[in-house]
Amino acid sequence: MLEIPREILDAVIAQAQEGFPLEVCGLMGGTASRVTSRYPMTNTDASNEHFMMDPKEQFAAVKAMRAAGEEMLVIYHSHPESPARPSQEDIRLALTPNVCHLIVSLVNREEPVAKAFRISAGNVEPVEIVTAKAI
Amino acid sequence: MNLTVNGKPATIAEETPVSLNYLLEALKVEQREYVTVELNGDIMDRGDFEGTTVKDGDSIEFLYFMGGGR
């Protein structure tokens, strides 16, 4: 289970909508399974089909999480034109341990779909997203 | 030598400077070809991992490449 404040999930979806037709990406920090922060990242690929995070922004986000007593809980990105499920490339490049991967699909832009997964050694398991009001 | 690795104190047995590649191996970092390294605040080019030395007191951050595609 992954608990994400409604405001943070809405902000991720808004980022995906604003970035359309390109993929957008970012990180979420928190403790245990509760997300408390979001760090939008630059997709250095600037692509409709791929994303790659800017390493400088990644390091800055991780340090900010550490300073706030958080851990990296989620790596998120959008699929502008494909479903909210990890692609083969997503699975192959899911290298960071102990994080969830959240994907926002804009196949139907009027009704974005967000789903989360744990990906380890090529295995994909869905993770329930529980939205909550920010503390 | 004493280092700071991802914000935490770390010690390796070697007393003299070692290469970044050696350090990643000593720290048992898996899939090193997908790791990005920051040494004392500077992001290192992968091609420089072997030629870059790490010495006592240095601060190292490493992250896995984060990317994907549809």
N, CA and C atoms of all chains as a GROMACS GRO file, in nm:
protein
  615
    1MET      N    1   0.085  -0.119   0.000
    1MET     CA    2   0.000   0.000   0.000
    1MET      C    3   0.089   0.125   0.000
    2LEU      N    4   0.047   0.222  -0.075
    2LEU     CA    5   0.121   0.348  -0.085
    2LEU      C    6   0.022   0.460  -0.057
    3GLU      N    7   0.050   0.538   0.046
    3GLU     CA    8  -0.040   0.648   0.081
    3GLU      C    9   0.014   0.779   0.023
    4ILE      N   10  -0.066   0.839  -0.061
    4ILE     CA   11  -0.024   0.964  -0.126
    4ILE      C   12  -0.128   1.071  -0.099
    5PRO      N   13  -0.088   1.184  -0.044
    5PRO     CA   14  -0.184   1.293  -0.026
    5PRO      C   15  -0.249   1.330  -0.159
    6ARG      N   16  -0.376   1.356  -0.154
    6ARG     CA   17  -0.452   1.388  -0.276
    6ARG      C   18  -0.385   1.502  -0.352
    7GLU      N   19  -0.335   1.603  -0.277
    7GLU     CA   20  -0.275   1.720  -0.342
    7GLU      C   21  -0.150   1.681  -0.422
    8ILE      N   22  -0.074   1.588  -0.368
    8ILE     CA   23   0.049   1.547  -0.437
    8ILE      C   24   0.015   1.466  -0.562
    9LEU      N   25  -0.080   1.375  -0.550
    9LEU     CA   26  -0.119   1.296  -0.668
    9LEU      C   27  -0.179   1.387  -0.774
   10ASP      N   28  -0.261   1.482  -0.731
   10ASP     CA   29  -0.318   1.577  -0.828
   10ASP      C   30  -0.208   1.658  -0.897
   11ALA      N   31  -0.105   1.693  -0.821
   11ALA     CA   32   0.006   1.771  -0.879
   11ALA      C   33   0.083   1.689  -0.982
   12VAL      N   34   0.097   1.560  -0.956
   12VAL     CA   35   0.166   1.472  -1.052
   12VAL      C   36   0.085   1.464  -1.181
   13ILE      N   37  -0.046   1.448  -1.165
   13ILE     CA   38  -0.132   1.439  -1.284
   13ILE      C   39  -0.130   1.572  -1.360
   14ALA      N   40  -0.131   1.682  -1.286
   14ALA     CA   41  -0.125   1.814  -1.352
   14ALA      C   42   0.007   1.830  -1.428
   15GLN      N   43   0.115   1.783  -1.367
   15GLN     CA   44   0.246   1.789  -1.436
   15GLN      C   45   0.241   1.708  -1.564
   16ALA      N   46   0.178   1.590  -1.558
   16ALA     CA   47   0.168   1.506  -1.678
   16ALA      C   48   0.085   1.575  -1.786
   17GLN      N   49  -0.022   1.638  -1.744
   17GLN     CA   50  -0.108   1.709  -1.841
   17GLN      C   51  -0.034   1.828  -1.904
   18GLU      N   52   0.036   1.901  -1.819
   18GLU     CA   53   0.108   2.020  -1.869
   18GLU      C   54   0.223   1.980  -1.961
   19GLY      N   55   0.282   1.866  -1.933
   19GLY     CA   56   0.396   1.822  -2.013
   19GLY      C   57   0.358   1.751  -2.142
   20PHE      N   58   0.232   1.710  -2.149
   20PHE     CA   59   0.184   1.639  -2.268
   20PHE      C   60   0.219   1.717  -2.393
   21PRO      N   61   0.263   1.657  -2.503
   21PRO     CA   62   0.268   1.514  -2.529
   21PRO      C   63   0.398   1.446  -2.485
   22LEU      N   64   0.482   1.516  -2.408
   22LEU     CA   65   0.607   1.454  -2.365
   22LEU      C   66   0.585   1.377  -2.234
   23GLU      N   67   0.670   1.281  -2.209
   23GLU     CA   68   0.668   1.214  -2.080
   23GLU      C   69   0.726   1.309  -1.976
   24VAL      N   70   0.667   1.306  -1.858
   24VAL     CA   71   0.722   1.382  -1.746
   24VAL      C   72   0.764   1.282  -1.638
   25CYS      N   73   0.842   1.331  -1.541
   25CYS     CA   74   0.894   1.239  -1.440
   25CYS      C   75   0.925   1.312  -1.311
   26GLY      N   76   0.945   1.237  -1.206
   26GLY     CA   77   0.980   1.296  -1.078
   26GLY      C   78   0.993   1.192  -0.969
   27LEU      N   79   1.016   1.241  -0.850
   27LEU     CA   80   1.035   1.155  -0.733
   27LEU      C   81   0.941   1.197  -0.623
   28MET      N   82   0.911   1.104  -0.534
   28MET     CA   83   0.835   1.136  -0.414
   28MET      C   84   0.914   1.083  -0.294
   29GLY      N   85   0.911   1.162  -0.188
   29GLY     CA   86   0.975   1.119  -0.065
   29GLY      C   87   0.872   1.100   0.044
   30GLY      N   88   0.914   1.034   0.149
   30GLY     CA   89   0.823   1.013   0.261
   30GLY      C   90   0.886   0.918   0.361
   31THR      N   91   0.804   0.868   0.448
   31THR     CA   92   0.850   0.770   0.546
   31THR      C   93   0.754   0.652   0.546
   32ALA      N   94   0.809   0.536   0.578
   32ALA     CA   95   0.732   0.411   0.571
   32ALA      C   96   0.666   0.404   0.434
   33SER      N   97   0.536   0.398   0.426
   33SER     CA   98   0.470   0.394   0.295
   33SER      C   99   0.388   0.520   0.271
   34ARG      N  100   0.418   0.625   0.345
   34ARG     CA  101   0.342   0.750   0.334
   34ARG      C  102   0.422   0.858   0.264
   35VAL      N  103   0.374   0.900   0.150
   35VAL     CA  104   0.441   1.006   0.073
   35VAL      C  105   0.412   1.141   0.137
   36THR      N  106   0.517   1.222   0.146
   36THR     CA  107   0.500   1.355   0.204
   36THR      C  108   0.556   1.466   0.116
   37SER      N  109   0.624   1.430   0.009
   37SER     CA  110   0.682   1.535  -0.076
   37SER      C  111   0.694   1.488  -0.220
   38ARG      N  112   0.701   1.586  -0.309
   38ARG     CA  113   0.714   1.555  -0.453
   38ARG      C  114   0.827   1.640  -0.509
   39TYR      N  115   0.905   1.580  -0.596
   39TYR     CA  116   1.017   1.649  -0.659
   39TYR      C  117   1.008   1.630  -0.811
   40PRO      N  118   0.945   1.724  -0.880
   40PRO     CA  119   0.940   1.712  -1.026
   40PRO      C  120   1.081   1.718  -1.084
   41MET      N  121   1.106   1.635  -1.183
   41MET     CA  122   1.238   1.630  -1.246
   41MET      C  123   1.226   1.668  -1.393
   42THR      N  124   1.336   1.712  -1.448
   42THR     CA  125   1.342   1.738  -1.591
   42THR      C  126   1.360   1.606  -1.666
   43ASN      N  127   1.277   1.583  -1.766
   43ASN     CA  128   1.300   1.469  -1.856
   43ASN      C  129   1.402   1.513  -1.958
   44THR      N  130   1.527   1.472  -1.938
   44THR     CA  131   1.633   1.520  -2.027
   44THR      C  132   1.618   1.462  -2.167
   45ASP      N  133   1.539   1.355  -2.182
   45ASP     CA  134   1.512   1.301  -2.315
   45ASP      C  135   1.413   1.388  -2.391
   46ALA      N  136   1.331   1.466  -2.316
   46ALA     CA  137   1.226   1.548  -2.379
   46ALA      C  138   1.156   1.470  -2.489
   47SER      N  139   1.106   1.354  -2.452
   47SER     CA  140   1.052   1.260  -2.549
   47SER      C  141   0.910   1.222  -2.515
   48ASN      N  142   0.839   1.181  -2.616
   48ASN     CA  143   0.702   1.128  -2.601
   48ASN      C  144   0.704   0.981  -2.560
   49GLU      N  145   0.821   0.918  -2.575
   49GLU     CA  146   0.828   0.773  -2.553
   49GLU      C  147   0.929   0.731  -2.447
   50HIS      N  148   1.011   0.824  -2.401
   50HIS     CA  149   1.115   0.788  -2.304
   50HIS      C  150   1.129   0.899  -2.200
   51PHE      N  151   1.185   0.860  -2.088
   51PHE     CA  152   1.226   0.964  -1.993
   51PHE      C  153   1.360   0.926  -1.932
   52MET      N  154   1.435   1.028  -1.898
   52MET     CA  155   1.559   1.010  -1.822
   52MET      C  156   1.571   1.132  -1.731
   53MET      N  157   1.593   1.105  -1.605
   53MET     CA  158   1.602   1.216  -1.510
   53MET      C  159   1.739   1.281  -1.516
   54ASP      N  160   1.740   1.411  -1.485
   54ASP     CA  161   1.863   1.488  -1.478
   54ASP      C  162   1.938   1.447  -1.351
   55PRO      N  163   2.058   1.390  -1.362
   55PRO     CA  164   2.129   1.345  -1.243
   55PRO      C  165   2.150   1.454  -1.139
   56LYS      N  166   2.176   1.575  -1.185
   56LYS     CA  167   2.198   1.685  -1.089
   56LYS      C  168   2.072   1.707  -1.005
   57GLU      N  169   1.956   1.703  -1.071
   57GLU     CA  170   1.830   1.719  -0.998
   57GLU      C  171   1.803   1.600  -0.908
   58GLN      N  172   1.842   1.480  -0.954
   58GLN     CA  173   1.824   1.361  -0.871
   58GLN      C  174   1.902   1.375  -0.741
   59PHE      N  175   2.028   1.412  -0.752
   59PHE     CA  176   2.111   1.423  -0.631
   59PHE      C  177   2.054   1.531  -0.538
   60ALA      N  178   2.010   1.643  -0.596
   60ALA     CA  179   1.954   1.751  -0.512
   60ALA      C  180   1.829   1.702  -0.439
   61ALA      N  181   1.744   1.627  -0.510
   61ALA     CA  182   1.620   1.579  -0.447
   61ALA      C  183   1.651   1.480  -0.335
   62VAL      N  184   1.744   1.391  -0.360
   62VAL     CA  185   1.776   1.291  -0.257
   62VAL      C  186   1.834   1.358  -0.133
   63LYS      N  187   1.916   1.460  -0.155
   63LYS     CA  188   1.973   1.532  -0.040
   63LYS      C  189   1.864   1.607   0.035
   64ALA      N  190   1.770   1.665  -0.038
   64ALA     CA  191   1.659   1.736   0.027
   64ALA      C  192   1.574   1.638   0.108
   65MET      N  193   1.549   1.521   0.052
   65MET     CA  194   1.474   1.419   0.127
   65MET      C  195   1.548   1.382   0.255
   66ARG      N  196   1.677   1.360   0.241
   66ARG     CA  197   1.757   1.320   0.358
   66ARG      C  198   1.750   1.428   0.466
   67ALA      N  199   1.762   1.554   0.423
   67ALA     CA  200   1.758   1.664   0.519
   67ALA      C  201   1.623   1.673   0.588
   68ALA      N  202   1.518   1.629   0.518
   68ALA     CA  203   1.383   1.635   0.575
   68ALA      C  204   1.348   1.506   0.651
   69GLY      N  205   1.443   1.415   0.660
   69GLY     CA  206   1.417   1.290   0.729
   69GLY      C  207   1.331   1.195   0.648
   70GLU      N  208   1.331   1.214   0.518
   70GLU     CA  209   1.251   1.129   0.431
   70GLU      C  210   1.341   1.029   0.357
   71GLU      N  211   1.275   0.931   0.300
   71GLU     CA  212   1.341   0.839   0.208
   71GLU      C  213   1.273   0.852   0.072
   72MET      N  214   1.346   0.810  -0.031
   72MET     CA  215   1.283   0.806  -0.162
   72MET      C  216   1.184   0.688  -0.165
   73LEU      N  217   1.058   0.721  -0.190
   73LEU     CA  218   0.956   0.616  -0.191
   73LEU      C  219   0.906   0.584  -0.332
   74VAL      N  220   0.906   0.685  -0.418
   74VAL     CA  221   0.840   0.667  -0.549
   74VAL      C  222   0.923   0.733  -0.660
   75ILE      N  223   0.935   0.660  -0.770
   75ILE     CA  224   0.982   0.718  -0.897
   75ILE      C  225   0.859   0.721  -0.987
   76TYR      N  226   0.823   0.840  -1.035
   76TYR     CA  227   0.703   0.845  -1.118
   76TYR      C  228   0.734   0.899  -1.258
   77HIS      N  229   0.651   0.857  -1.352
   77HIS     CA  230   0.657   0.915  -1.485
   77HIS      C  231   0.523   0.899  -1.554
   78SER      N  232   0.508   0.966  -1.664
   78SER     CA  233   0.380   0.960  -1.737
   78SER      C  234   0.397   0.877  -1.863
   79HIS      N  235   0.286   0.819  -1.905
   79HIS     CA  236   0.274   0.754  -2.035
   79HIS      C  237   0.169   0.833  -2.113
   80PRO      N  238   0.213   0.924  -2.199
   80PRO     CA  239   0.116   1.010  -2.268
   80PRO      C  240   0.018   0.932  -2.356
   81GLU      N  241   0.066   0.823  -2.412
   81GLU     CA  242  -0.020   0.754  -2.509
   81GLU      C  243  -0.023   0.604  -2.489
   82SER      N  244   0.008   0.559  -2.370
   82SER     CA  245   0.003   0.414  -2.343
   82SER      C  246  -0.049   0.392  -2.201
   83PRO      N  247  -0.090   0.271  -2.173
   83PRO     CA  248  -0.154   0.244  -2.044
   83PRO      C  249  -0.061   0.262  -1.924
   84ALA      N  250  -0.123   0.266  -1.807
   84ALA     CA  251  -0.048   0.282  -1.681
   84ALA      C  252   0.004   0.147  -1.635
   85ARG      N  253   0.098   0.095  -1.710
   85ARG     CA  254   0.165  -0.029  -1.671
   85ARG      C  255   0.310  -0.019  -1.717
   86PRO      N  256   0.400  -0.081  -1.642
   86PRO     CA  257   0.542  -0.068  -1.678
   86PRO      C  258   0.572  -0.132  -1.814
   87SER      N  259   0.642  -0.058  -1.896
   87SER     CA  260   0.686  -0.112  -2.024
   87SER      C  261   0.806  -0.203  -2.000
   88GLN      N  262   0.847  -0.274  -2.102
   88GLN     CA  263   0.967  -0.358  -2.090
   88GLN      C  264   1.088  -0.273  -2.054
   89GLU      N  265   1.094  -0.153  -2.110
   89GLU     CA  266   1.207  -0.065  -2.078
   89GLU      C  267   1.198  -0.016  -1.933
   90ASP      N  268   1.075   0.014  -1.888
   90ASP     CA  269   1.057   0.053  -1.748
   90ASP      C  270   1.106  -0.057  -1.655
   91ILE      N  271   1.073  -0.180  -1.690
   91ILE     CA  272   1.110  -0.294  -1.605
   91ILE      C  273   1.261  -0.314  -1.606
   92ARG      N  274   1.319  -0.304  -1.725
   92ARG     CA  275   1.463  -0.325  -1.738
   92ARG      C  276   1.542  -0.219  -1.662
   93LEU      N  277   1.488  -0.098  -1.658
   93LEU     CA  278   1.562   0.013  -1.597
   93LEU      C  279   1.515   0.045  -1.456
   94ALA      N  280   1.436  -0.044  -1.398
   94ALA     CA  281   1.394  -0.025  -1.258
   94ALA      C  282   1.505  -0.077  -1.168
   95LEU      N  283   1.606   0.005  -1.147
   95LEU     CA  284   1.728  -0.039  -1.080
   95LEU      C  285   1.734   0.003  -0.933
   96THR      N  286   1.662   0.108  -0.900
   96THR     CA  287   1.669   0.158  -0.762
   96THR      C  288   1.591   0.066  -0.670
   97PRO      N  289   1.655   0.014  -0.566
   97PRO     CA  290   1.584  -0.080  -0.478
   97PRO      C  291   1.486  -0.009  -0.384
   98ASN      N  292   1.386  -0.084  -0.342
   98ASN     CA  293   1.294  -0.039  -0.236
   98ASN      C  294   1.217   0.088  -0.270
   99VAL      N  295   1.176   0.102  -0.394
   99VAL     CA  296   1.089   0.213  -0.430
   99VAL      C  297   0.969   0.159  -0.508
  100CYS      N  298   0.862   0.239  -0.510
  100CYS     CA  299   0.749   0.209  -0.597
  100CYS      C  300   0.764   0.290  -0.725
  101HIS      N  301   0.707   0.238  -0.831
  101HIS     CA  302   0.707   0.308  -0.959
  101HIS      C  303   0.563   0.346  -0.990
  102LEU      N  304   0.538   0.475  -0.998
  102LEU     CA  305   0.403   0.523  -1.026
  102LEU      C  306   0.397   0.573  -1.170
  103ILE      N  307   0.296   0.529  -1.240
  103ILE     CA  308   0.281   0.567  -1.381
  103ILE      C  309   0.144   0.632  -1.400
  104VAL      N  310   0.146   0.748  -1.463
  104VAL     CA  311   0.021   0.818  -1.496
  104VAL      C  312  -0.002   0.802  -1.646
  105SER      N  313  -0.114   0.742  -1.680
  105SER     CA  314  -0.150   0.728  -1.821
  105SER      C  315  -0.246   0.838  -1.862
  106LEU      N  316  -0.216   0.896  -1.979
  106LEU     CA  317  -0.305   0.998  -2.035
  106LEU      C  318  -0.367   0.946  -2.165
  107VAL      N  319  -0.384   0.815  -2.173
  107VAL     CA  320  -0.451   0.760  -2.291
  107VAL      C  321  -0.586   0.829  -2.308
  108ASN      N  322  -0.657   0.844  -2.197
  108ASN     CA  323  -0.778   0.927  -2.196
  108ASN      C  324  -0.746   1.051  -2.114
  109ARG      N  325  -0.721   1.160  -2.181
  109ARG     CA  326  -0.674   1.280  -2.110
  109ARG      C  327  -0.780   1.337  -2.017
  110GLU      N  328  -0.905   1.302  -2.045
  110GLU     CA  329  -1.012   1.349  -1.956
  110GLU      C  330  -1.015   1.268  -1.826
  111GLU      N  331  -0.963   1.149  -1.832
  111GLU     CA  332  -0.965   1.062  -1.714
  111GLU      C  333  -0.829   0.996  -1.696
  112PRO      N  334  -0.730   1.072  -1.648
  112PRO     CA  335  -0.597   1.014  -1.627
  112PRO      C  336  -0.604   0.898  -1.527
  113VAL      N  337  -0.516   0.802  -1.548
  113VAL     CA  338  -0.511   0.685  -1.460
  113VAL      C  339  -0.372   0.677  -1.398
  114ALA      N  340  -0.368   0.664  -1.267
  114ALA     CA  341  -0.239   0.649  -1.196
  114ALA      C  342  -0.236   0.513  -1.128
  115LYS      N  343  -0.129   0.440  -1.154
  115LYS     CA  344  -0.112   0.310  -1.090
  115LYS      C  345   0.032   0.298  -1.040
  116ALA      N  346   0.047   0.219  -0.934
  116ALA     CA  347   0.181   0.203  -0.874
  116ALA      C  348   0.220   0.056  -0.876
  117PHE      N  349   0.351   0.035  -0.881
  117PHE     CA  350   0.404  -0.101  -0.891
  117PHE      C  351   0.535  -0.110  -0.813
  118ARG      N  352   0.563  -0.232  -0.768
  118ARG     CA  353   0.698  -0.264  -0.722
  118ARG      C  354   0.761  -0.350  -0.831
  119ILE      N  355   0.880  -0.315  -0.870
  119ILE     CA  356   0.949  -0.388  -0.975
  119ILE      C  357   1.083  -0.433  -0.921
  120SER      N  358   1.105  -0.562  -0.922
  120SER     CA  359   1.231  -0.615  -0.869
  120SER      C  360   1.272  -0.737  -0.951
  121ALA      N  361   1.392  -0.733  -1.001
  121ALA     CA  362   1.447  -0.845  -1.078
  121ALA      C  363   1.351  -0.889  -1.189
  122GLY      N  364   1.290  -0.792  -1.252
  122GLY     CA  365   1.201  -0.822  -1.365
  122GLY      C  366   1.059  -0.857  -1.327
  123ASN      N  367   1.035  -0.868  -1.198
  123ASN     CA  368   0.899  -0.901  -1.152
  123ASN      C  369   0.823  -0.774  -1.117
  124VAL      N  370   0.698  -0.771  -1.159
  124VAL     CA  371   0.613  -0.653  -1.137
  124VAL      C  372   0.496  -0.691  -1.048
  125GLU      N  373   0.480  -0.614  -0.941
  125GLU     CA  374   0.365  -0.636  -0.853
  125GLU      C  375   0.290  -0.505  -0.836
  126PRO      N  376   0.158  -0.506  -0.855
  126PRO     CA  377   0.082  -0.384  -0.833
  126PRO      C  378   0.082  -0.344  -0.686
  127VAL      N  379   0.077  -0.215  -0.664
  127VAL     CA  380   0.071  -0.161  -0.527
  127VAL      C  381  -0.053  -0.073  -0.517
  128GLU      N  382  -0.129  -0.096  -0.416
  128GLU     CA  383  -0.252  -0.016  -0.397
  128GLU      C  384  -0.214   0.128  -0.360
  129ILE      N  385  -0.279   0.222  -0.425
  129ILE     CA  386  -0.260   0.364  -0.391
  129ILE      C  387  -0.378   0.408  -0.306
  130VAL      N  388  -0.347   0.462  -0.190
  130VAL     CA  389  -0.450   0.521  -0.104
  130VAL      C  390  -0.425   0.670  -0.102
  131THR      N  391  -0.526   0.746  -0.140
  131THR     CA  392  -0.509   0.891  -0.137
  131THR      C  393  -0.563   0.944  -0.005
  132ALA      N  394  -0.495   1.044   0.046
  132ALA     CA  395  -0.534   1.100   0.175
  132ALA      C  396  -0.511   1.250   0.171
  133LYS      N  397  -0.578   1.320   0.260
  133LYS     CA  398  -0.553   1.464   0.271
  133LYS      C  399  -0.415   1.486   0.329
  134ALA      N  400  -0.351   1.594   0.286
  134ALA     CA  401  -0.218   1.626   0.338
  134ALA      C  402  -0.228   1.652   0.487
  135ILE      N  403  -0.121   1.611   0.558
  135ILE     CA  404  -0.121   1.630   0.704
  135ILE      C  405  -0.097   1.776   0.735
  136MET      N  406   4.027   0.401   0.515
  136MET     CA  407   4.000   0.545   0.508
  136MET      C  408   3.853   0.568   0.539
  137ASN      N  409   3.825   0.688   0.592
  137ASN     CA  410   3.690   0.724   0.630
  137ASN      C  411   3.626   0.812   0.523
  138LEU      N  412   3.506   0.777   0.486
  138LEU     CA  413   3.434   0.847   0.379
  138LEU      C  414   3.293   0.878   0.426
  139THR      N  415   3.224   0.960   0.348
  139THR     CA  416   3.080   0.976   0.366
  139THR      C  417   3.015   0.924   0.239
  140VAL      N  418   2.931   0.823   0.253
  140VAL     CA  419   2.867   0.762   0.136
  140VAL      C  420   2.716   0.776   0.150
  141ASN      N  421   2.660   0.845   0.055
  141ASN     CA  422   2.515   0.873   0.058
  141ASN      C  423   2.473   0.928   0.194
  142GLY      N  424   2.554   1.020   0.243
  142GLY     CA  425   2.520   1.091   0.366
  142GLY      C  426   2.554   1.020   0.494
  143LYS      N  427   2.609   0.900   0.483
  143LYS     CA  428   2.640   0.824   0.605
  143LYS      C  429   2.789   0.794   0.612
  144PRO      N  430   2.845   0.791   0.733
  144PRO     CA  431   2.986   0.756   0.747
  144PRO      C  432   3.012   0.614   0.696
  145ALA      N  433   3.124   0.598   0.629
  145ALA     CA  434   3.161   0.464   0.580
  145ALA      C  435   3.312   0.451   0.589
  146THR      N  436   3.357   0.332   0.613
  146THR     CA  437   3.500   0.306   0.624
  146THR      C  438   3.538   0.191   0.532
  147ILE      N  439   3.647   0.210   0.459
  147ILE     CA  440   3.701   0.096   0.385
  147ILE      C  441   3.844   0.071   0.435
  148ALA      N  442   3.890  -0.050   0.416
  148ALA     CA  443   4.018  -0.090   0.476
  148ALA      C  444   4.136  -0.014   0.417
  149GLU      N  445   4.127   0.022   0.290
  149GLU     CA  446   4.242   0.085   0.223
  149GLU      C  447   4.275   0.221   0.287
  150GLU      N  448   4.402   0.246   0.306
  150GLU     CA  449   4.445   0.373   0.366
  150GLU      C  450   4.487   0.474   0.260
  151THR      N  451   4.522   0.423   0.142
  151THR     CA  452   4.566   0.512   0.035
  151THR      C  453   4.453   0.532  -0.065
  152PRO      N  454   4.459   0.642  -0.143
  152PRO     CA  455   4.350   0.669  -0.238
  152PRO      C  456   4.323   0.552  -0.331
  153VAL      N  457   4.195   0.535  -0.365
  153VAL     CA  458   4.155   0.427  -0.455
  153VAL      C  459   4.073   0.487  -0.569
  154SER      N  460   4.058   0.412  -0.674
  154SER     CA  461   3.977   0.463  -0.786
  154SER      C  462   3.829   0.453  -0.750
  155LEU      N  463   3.748   0.533  -0.820
  155LEU     CA  464   3.603   0.526  -0.799
  155LEU      C  465   3.551   0.386  -0.829
  156ASN      N  466   3.602   0.327  -0.936
  156ASN     CA  467   3.561   0.190  -0.969
  156ASN      C  468   3.590   0.095  -0.854
  157TYR      N  469   3.709   0.108  -0.798
  157TYR     CA  470   3.747   0.021  -0.688
  157TYR      C  471   3.653   0.043  -0.569
  158LEU      N  472   3.624   0.170  -0.542
  158LEU     CA  473   3.537   0.200  -0.428
  158LEU      C  474   3.398   0.138  -0.447
  159LEU      N  475   3.342   0.154  -0.566
  159LEU     CA  476   3.208   0.097  -0.591
  159LEU      C  477   3.209  -0.054  -0.573
  160GLU      N  478   3.318  -0.114  -0.614
  160GLU     CA  479   3.330  -0.259  -0.596
  160GLU      C  480   3.342  -0.292  -0.447
  161ALA      N  481   3.423  -0.214  -0.376
  161ALA     CA  482   3.441  -0.238  -0.232
  161ALA      C  483   3.310  -0.221  -0.157
  162LEU      N  484   3.228  -0.129  -0.205
  162LEU     CA  485   3.098  -0.105  -0.140
  162LEU      C  486   2.991  -0.203  -0.187
  163LYS      N  487   3.032  -0.294  -0.273
  163LYS     CA  488   2.942  -0.399  -0.325
  163LYS      C  489   2.821  -0.338  -0.397
  164VAL      N  490   2.846  -0.231  -0.472
  164VAL     CA  491   2.740  -0.170  -0.551
  164VAL      C  492   2.716  -0.257  -0.674
  165GLU      N  493   2.593  -0.302  -0.688
  165GLU     CA  494   2.559  -0.388  -0.801
  165GLU      C  495   2.524  -0.306  -0.925
  166GLN      N  496   2.534  -0.365  -1.039
  166GLN     CA  497   2.502  -0.303  -1.168
  166GLN      C  498   2.565  -0.163  -1.179
  167ARG      N  499   2.695  -0.161  -1.158
  167ARG     CA  500   2.767  -0.035  -1.152
  167ARG      C  501   2.761   0.042  -1.283
  168GLU      N  502   2.734  -0.028  -1.392
  168GLU     CA  503   2.726   0.041  -1.521
  168GLU      C  504   2.607   0.136  -1.529
  169TYR      N  505   2.514   0.123  -1.432
  169TYR     CA  506   2.396   0.209  -1.431
  169TYR      C  507   2.398   0.310  -1.316
  170VAL      N  508   2.516   0.329  -1.258
  170VAL     CA  509   2.526   0.416  -1.141
  170VAL      C  510   2.585   0.552  -1.182
  171THR      N  511   2.525   0.656  -1.127
  171THR     CA  512   2.579   0.791  -1.142
  171THR      C  513   2.643   0.830  -1.010
  172VAL      N  514   2.760   0.890  -1.019
  172VAL     CA  515   2.835   0.920  -0.897
  172VAL      C  516   2.863   1.069  -0.886
  173GLU      N  517   2.845   1.119  -0.766
  173GLU     CA  518   2.884   1.256  -0.733
  173GLU      C  519   2.996   1.247  -0.629
  174LEU      N  520   3.107   1.309  -0.658
  174LEU     CA  521   3.222   1.308  -0.566
  174LEU      C  522   3.247   1.450  -0.519
  175ASN      N  523   3.232   1.471  -0.390
  175ASN     CA  524   3.250   1.605  -0.330
  175ASN      C  525   3.171   1.711  -0.406
  176GLY      N  526   3.050   1.674  -0.447
  176GLY     CA  527   2.959   1.771  -0.510
  176GLY      C  528   2.969   1.778  -0.661
  177ASP      N  529   3.066   1.708  -0.719
  177ASP     CA  530   3.081   1.710  -0.865
  177ASP      C  531   3.036   1.577  -0.925
  178ILE      N  532   2.950   1.585  -1.028
  178ILE     CA  533   2.906   1.462  -1.094
  178ILE      C  534   3.017   1.413  -1.186
  179MET      N  535   3.050   1.287  -1.171
  179MET     CA  536   3.162   1.228  -1.246
  179MET      C  537   3.116   1.168  -1.377
  180ASP      N  538   3.198   1.185  -1.480
  180ASP     CA  539   3.173   1.115  -1.606
  180ASP      C  540   3.208   0.968  -1.586
  181ARG      N  541   3.123   0.882  -1.642
  181ARG     CA  542   3.146   0.738  -1.623
  181ARG      C  543   3.285   0.697  -1.672
  182GLY      N  544   3.328   0.761  -1.780
  182GLY     CA  545   3.458   0.726  -1.836
  182GLY      C  546   3.574   0.764  -1.746
  183ASP      N  547   3.545   0.846  -1.645
  183ASP     CA  548   3.652   0.888  -1.553
  183ASP      C  549   3.654   0.807  -1.424
  184PHE      N  550   3.565   0.709  -1.412
  184PHE     CA  551   3.556   0.634  -1.285
  184PHE      C  552   3.690   0.569  -1.248
  185GLU      N  553   3.758   0.516  -1.348
  185GLU     CA  554   3.882   0.445  -1.318
  185GLU      C  555   3.994   0.543  -1.285
  186GLY      N  556   3.990   0.657  -1.351
  186GLY     CA  557   4.099   0.753  -1.332
  186GLY      C  558   4.076   0.851  -1.217
  187THR      N  559   3.959   0.847  -1.158
  187THR     CA  560   3.930   0.938  -1.047
  187THR      C  561   3.963   0.869  -0.915
  188THR      N  562   4.037   0.939  -0.832
  188THR     CA  563   4.074   0.878  -0.704
  188THR      C  564   3.989   0.934  -0.590
  189VAL      N  565   3.965   0.847  -0.496
  189VAL     CA  566   3.889   0.882  -0.375
  189VAL      C  567   3.984   0.873  -0.258
  190LYS      N  568   3.981   0.976  -0.176
  190LYS     CA  569   4.076   0.979  -0.063
  190LYS      C  570   4.002   0.999   0.069
  191ASP      N  571   4.075   0.981   0.174
  191ASP     CA  572   4.016   0.994   0.308
  191ASP      C  573   3.942   1.128   0.322
  192GLY      N  574   3.822   1.121   0.377
  192GLY     CA  575   3.745   1.243   0.400
  192GLY      C  576   3.651   1.280   0.287
  193ASP      N  577   3.660   1.212   0.175
  193ASP     CA  578   3.575   1.246   0.060
  193ASP      C  579   3.429   1.208   0.086
  194SER      N  580   3.341   1.279   0.014
  194SER     CA  581   3.198   1.252   0.021
  194SER      C  582   3.150   1.201  -0.115
  195ILE      N  583   3.089   1.086  -0.113
  195ILE     CA  584   3.044   1.021  -0.237
  195ILE      C  585   2.895   0.996  -0.230
  196GLU      N  586   2.827   1.034  -0.335
  196GLU     CA  587   2.685   1.000  -0.348
  196GLU      C  588   2.673   0.916  -0.474
  197PHE      N  589   2.592   0.813  -0.468
  197PHE     CA  590   2.564   0.743  -0.592
  197PHE      C  591   2.417   0.707  -0.602
  198LEU      N  592   2.368   0.712  -0.723
  198LEU     CA  593   2.228   0.684  -0.754
  198LEU      C  594   2.224   0.597  -0.878
  199TYR      N  595   2.118   0.520  -0.887
  199TYR     CA  596   2.097   0.445  -1.010
  199TYR      C  597   2.031   0.535  -1.114
  200PHE      N  598   2.067   0.512  -1.236
  200PHE     CA  599   2.003   0.574  -1.350
  200PHE      C  600   1.851   0.560  -1.335
  201MET      N  601   1.778   0.666  -1.356
  201MET     CA  602   1.632   0.660  -1.348
  201MET      C  603   1.574   0.703  -1.481
  202GLY      N  604   1.523   0.606  -1.550
  202GLY     CA  605   1.465   0.634  -1.681
  202GLY      C  606   1.376   0.521  -1.723
  203GLY      N  607   1.318   0.536  -1.838
  203GLY     CA  608   1.230   0.431  -1.890
  203GLY      C  609   1.168   0.476  -2.020
  204GLY      N  610   1.068   0.405  -2.057
  204GLY     CA  611   1.001   0.439  -2.182
  204GLY      C  612   0.871   0.364  -2.194
  205ARG      N  613   0.791   0.407  -2.288
  205ARG     CA  614   0.657   0.347  -2.294
  205ARG      C  615   0.663   0.204  -2.344
   0.00000   0.00000   0.00000
